[in-house]
């Protein structure tokens, strides 16, 4: 269960305030809003990368996949995903057996087992996005935050990644909060929609009408 | 052991033997005294300086996520240059002259390094930090030019002979200092491999995996500055190894994972400086190693840029 109460966020200036919501385990939630509305700031605050200016966050372990992770040449899929197990490695970078099994599980769950030895620079954008999501899975977080996971993807890759995300939330019971500008595709897989607009958060319920209401309020 | 490792190792070993056989314009086995007093220290100096500069370059390229970052670009060598210039003006004509240049270079490199380390704790943006290093280099170079302007002929001669780069003239004590600095640098780098891997994918990504990014940057800078300071003090500002050797190591290993490329970077760095020393020593009047390195290094940098574009 993720609970946020009266959250105020920003850096020097307040970007948004009075943000309150609860997300149940296994939910896949879309966070949308115009550029500069504070979507990334909200994600970074939930991830603990930015200190909240006020309010309360209760969300257990968090993993975030930031937007625009570069495809660094010279890392296989397996090696890239294992960079996320930094905390479980010894002083020379070797993983504990427990971390190795977490890594294997994440690769299997995202259907990346067959690509384990492929260089990430040679992956399609959709495959690479799955590998990025796998890095979040290895951290065994309760809340997975994905900042624009479908940016720069073509339509088939976008749909595939969105389906993977929905399956992941429903199949593992983790909370998945993702931001996207591809609202219509994203809305199809999201259980609920959160809209950040002019410093306030609009929260839908599970019905299609309510989700559409939040989106049209931001147009 | 795989061919990827054995062949470069054999090449470096071959270059080391060849470097022992070359001296004052020709190849051949020198008398025992010349071998132990001149050629072995020169070969060890070249190998240690090359390894140290290459490992420094690898770490700087990773923490700044810039394929062209190295100790020279970050202003460490310019700091050494200013220190050397200052000491040549102060110590010229005294018994301190050569030791003074080395000491000055080491102190200059250490001063510039401490400044960069201090600033790296305050500046979050890697681009701003890199620009700070470049600007620092320009300022320090300008200050050494001013010193050269007021220096007498003897001081200038001493300074230029250091600037040209040279692996000769070092004794066991200098080699021990360089070896010690390299050892410390390797241990620090080995402790940092996982963090540097994560930092390549961005600061936010690294922070989310539990990496303390500033600590990774600080450790890498501290190790690099120590190794560069020692190498530059005793061998002059030998350029290009720091940029080229890490790329060569990644190419040889077919990987960018630090745990895999760290040792190969050391071998590639040593191989490059040994090759430059062999070419430089093969003439009747030994040519400046810095120039040889530029002639070998610049085409390699163009190839790297060509492949990146």
Interface residues (C-beta under 8 A of the other chain):
Chain A: X44 X47 X49 X63 X64 X65 X66 X68 X69 X70 X72 X73 X74 X75 X79 X80 X83 X84 X85 X86 X87 X89 X91 X92 X93 X135 X139
Chain B: X190 X191 X193 X194 X195 X197 X198 X200 X201 X202 X204 X205 X207 X208 X209 X210 X211 X250 X254 X255 X256 X257 X258 X259
